[in-house]
Amino acid sequence: MDLEPRIQRKEARICVMGLGYVGLPLAIQFARLGFPVTGLDVNEERVAAIDRGESYIQDVSTAEVAQVVEEGTFHATADPDVLKKMDVIFICVPTPFTKTKTPDLSYVVAASEAIAPCLTPGQLIILQSTTYPGTTEEDVLPILETSGLEAGRDFHLAFSPERTNPGDSKFNVANTPKVVGGLSPRCAELAKLVLEQLMPEVHIVSSPRAAELTKLLENIFRSVNIALINELAKLSERMDIDIWEVIEAASTKPFGFMPFYPGPGVGGHCVPVDPYYLFWKSREYDFYLRFIELAAELNQGMPYHVLAKITEALNAAGKTLRQARVLVLGVSFKPDVDDARNSPAQRVIELLLSSGARVSYNDPRIAQFTVGRDVFYRDAQTLTSIPLTEELMEIQDCVVIVAGHKSYDYDWIVTHAPLVVDTMNATRGVKANREKIFRVGAPSPPL
Ligand SMILES: NC(=O)c1ccc[n+]([C@@H]2O[C@H](COP(=O)([O-])OP(=O)(O)OC[C@H]3O[C@@H](n4cnc5c(N)ncnc54)[C@H](O)[C@@H]3O)[C@@H](O)[C@H]2O)c1
């Protein structure tokens, strides 16, 4: 039967390849609507967790997984043979970069190679992994066509970027509009139809390339604006101006301004990574994107600035960084999430260890944290989150807030820590003992 009525009747068999931060919420939403959903992942532990009805992703509760598994609308497997029986296949696998920051498409290639021998006429493949313009047509399509089937005629192919924002209590899969670009108008229409079952609005663009660039524009916009405010934050410190006060004031303008905030750097799977995908691709066109490298340089410089700030704070107390006890609070890549990938805390800790500081950390959501990478701190080591106690705070020389989780009691922290370096103005509400707080982007307390 044609795919369109199968989607409308919620009978289309949906496969989500890659059950991570992006794929698992998507699979659960379709399963909740009654679609028969299969999750396909190469990670056997994740497959086993789903079979037990358990979640391993912060934004999806175990109750939600258990419900759809029990109802029989969702199951997971590591066997790619299931792809043969699917109507719609979403690819949600990682797109990281290499050590030298070139795109690593190996997961997308592997997923496409798994689909090719299973491809059947009428199937719709939607790539969701963030990538450079051209991936769907230049990298995925030729692999799929090794099946002997032709894209746009025998099967459908589209790209639709993901806009998941982990830890966001307001926006989720169900209330965030999506963009889609199909290989043909029919591919786009079918992808729109399936996505419309979940999202309030699906916006079609003329090609997969336009959709691929849309996602990169969104993240480059963030990276560049964060870099701008990070640079202004450093200038503010020298000028004895509080950048946080300035951002608050500028935000009273009801048009033409959008606040971005300084911090210890950018992290996660998107903002520090995706711009490089475009930077790399642009060179094929004799084009060198200056904003991307400039923003990366400024953002990646922030952990070094945090180190300078810690040194300054210790100096003010007559101490040196070497042998100092430094407690890092929050190692996730942003506050209130359980994801520490590319976290700025990693570089901050590596720089501290390289300087001879004695480092420990606390993060309520991240029990263990591995640091240590070739050029920065050669001996990789895994640190374990330690419980916050008055005694622990009091034996520190400095406490550094890197991810300012909402769950922290900042009054308590400032009361018991001898010195606080606050990289994201998390202590803004603290009234007492402000002379102990050294904030990024703000004048230092008087000596
Ligand atoms: N995490 C986010 O907030 C976010 C937001 C927007 C876009 N994205 C993009 O979405 C994509 C996925 O990101 P994520 O954060 O969900 O990654 P993730 O690492 O959390 O999950 C990816 C999953 O894919 C699985 N996988 C790898 N190769 C596979 C294969 N060949 N077949 C089946 N499964 C395979 C992995 O085992 C893993 O479970 C990336 O391109 C990322 O840039 C992520």
The ligand as an SDF file (V2000), in Angstrom:
LIG
                    3D

 44 48  0  0  0  0  0  0  0  0999 V2000
   22.1750   16.1220   21.4130 N   0  0  0  0  0  0  0  0  0  0  0  0
   21.6180   17.1970   20.9230 C   0  0  0  0  0  0  0  0  0  0  0  0
   21.1770   18.0680   21.6610 O   0  0  0  0  0  0  0  0  0  0  0  0
   21.4650   17.4220   19.4240 C   0  0  0  0  0  0  0  0  0  0  0  0
   20.6850   18.4930   18.9830 C   0  0  0  0  0  0  0  0  0  0  0  0
   20.5230   18.6930   17.6220 C   0  0  0  0  0  0  0  0  0  0  0  0
   21.1600   17.8420   16.7120 C   0  0  0  0  0  0  0  0  0  0  0  0
   21.9380   16.8130   17.1740 N   0  0  0  0  0  0  0  0  0  0  0  0
   22.5620   15.9370   16.1750 C   0  0  0  0  0  0  0  0  0  0  0  0
   21.8660   14.6880   16.1500 O   0  0  0  0  0  0  0  0  0  0  0  0
   22.7680   13.6290   15.8770 C   0  0  0  0  0  0  0  0  0  0  0  0
   22.6980   12.5820   16.9940 C   0  0  0  0  0  0  0  0  0  0  0  0
   23.1280   13.2020   18.2120 O   0  0  0  0  0  0  0  0  0  0  0  0
   22.8330   12.5560   19.6250 P   0  0  0  0  0  0  0  0  0  0  0  0
   23.1820   13.6220   20.6240 O   0  0  0  0  0  0  0  0  0  0  0  0
   21.4830   11.9460   19.6760 O   0  0  0  0  0  0  0  0  0  0  0  0
   23.9490   11.3940   19.6480 O   0  0  0  0  0  0  0  0  0  0  0  0
   24.0670   10.2160   20.7360 P   0  0  0  0  0  0  0  0  0  0  0  0
   25.5050    9.8780   20.7600 O   0  0  0  0  0  0  0  0  0  0  0  0
   23.3560   10.5900   21.9870 O   0  0  0  0  0  0  0  0  0  0  0  0
   23.2530    9.0280   20.0790 O   0  0  0  0  0  0  0  0  0  0  0  0
   23.6190    8.4290   18.8860 C   0  0  0  0  0  0  0  0  0  0  0  0
   23.2610    6.9530   18.9380 C   0  0  0  0  0  0  0  0  0  0  0  0
   23.5410    6.3940   17.6560 O   0  0  0  0  0  0  0  0  0  0  0  0
   23.9970    5.0780   17.8410 C   0  0  0  0  0  0  0  0  0  0  0  0
   24.6470    4.6270   16.6120 N   0  0  0  0  0  0  0  0  0  0  0  0
   25.8860    4.9170   16.1520 C   0  0  0  0  0  0  0  0  0  0  0  0
   26.0840    4.3310   14.9560 N   0  0  0  0  0  0  0  0  0  0  0  0
   24.9590    3.6550   14.6570 C   0  0  0  0  0  0  0  0  0  0  0  0
   24.5450    2.8480   13.5540 C   0  0  0  0  0  0  0  0  0  0  0  0
   25.3340    2.6290   12.5130 N   0  0  0  0  0  0  0  0  0  0  0  0
   23.3240    2.2970   13.6080 N   0  0  0  0  0  0  0  0  0  0  0  0
   22.4970    2.5030   14.6510 C   0  0  0  0  0  0  0  0  0  0  0  0
   22.8170    3.2620   15.7150 N   0  0  0  0  0  0  0  0  0  0  0  0
   24.0370    3.8210   15.7070 C   0  0  0  0  0  0  0  0  0  0  0  0
   24.8900    5.1940   19.0650 C   0  0  0  0  0  0  0  0  0  0  0  0
   25.1090    3.9360   19.6720 O   0  0  0  0  0  0  0  0  0  0  0  0
   24.0560    6.1320   19.9380 C   0  0  0  0  0  0  0  0  0  0  0  0
   23.1720    5.4340   20.7930 O   0  0  0  0  0  0  0  0  0  0  0  0
   24.1420   14.2750   15.7160 C   0  0  0  0  0  0  0  0  0  0  0  0
   24.3680   14.5400   14.3640 O   0  0  0  0  0  0  0  0  0  0  0  0
   23.9990   15.5860   16.4680 C   0  0  0  0  0  0  0  0  0  0  0  0
   24.8750   16.5700   15.9810 O   0  0  0  0  0  0  0  0  0  0  0  0
   22.0920   16.5760   18.5120 C   0  0  0  0  0  0  0  0  0  0  0  0
  1  2  1  0
  2  3  2  0
  2  4  1  0
  4  5  1  0
  4 44  2  0
  5  6  2  0
  6  7  1  0
  7  8  2  0
  8  9  1  0
  8 44  1  0
  9 10  1  0
  9 42  1  0
 10 11  1  0
 11 12  1  0
 11 40  1  0
 12 13  1  0
 13 14  1  0
 14 15  2  0
 14 16  1  0
 14 17  1  0
 17 18  1  0
 18 19  2  0
 18 20  1  0
 18 21  1  0
 21 22  1  0
 22 23  1  0
 23 24  1  0
 23 38  1  0
 24 25  1  0
 25 26  1  0
 25 36  1  0
 26 27  1  0
 26 35  1  0
 27 28  2  0
 28 29  1  0
 29 30  1  0
 29 35  2  0
 30 31  1  0
 30 32  2  0
 32 33  1  0
 33 34  2  0
 34 35  1  0
 36 37  1  0
 36 38  1  0
 38 39  1  0
 40 41  1  0
 40 42  1  0
 42 43  1  0
M  CHG  2   8   1  16  -1
M  END
$$$$
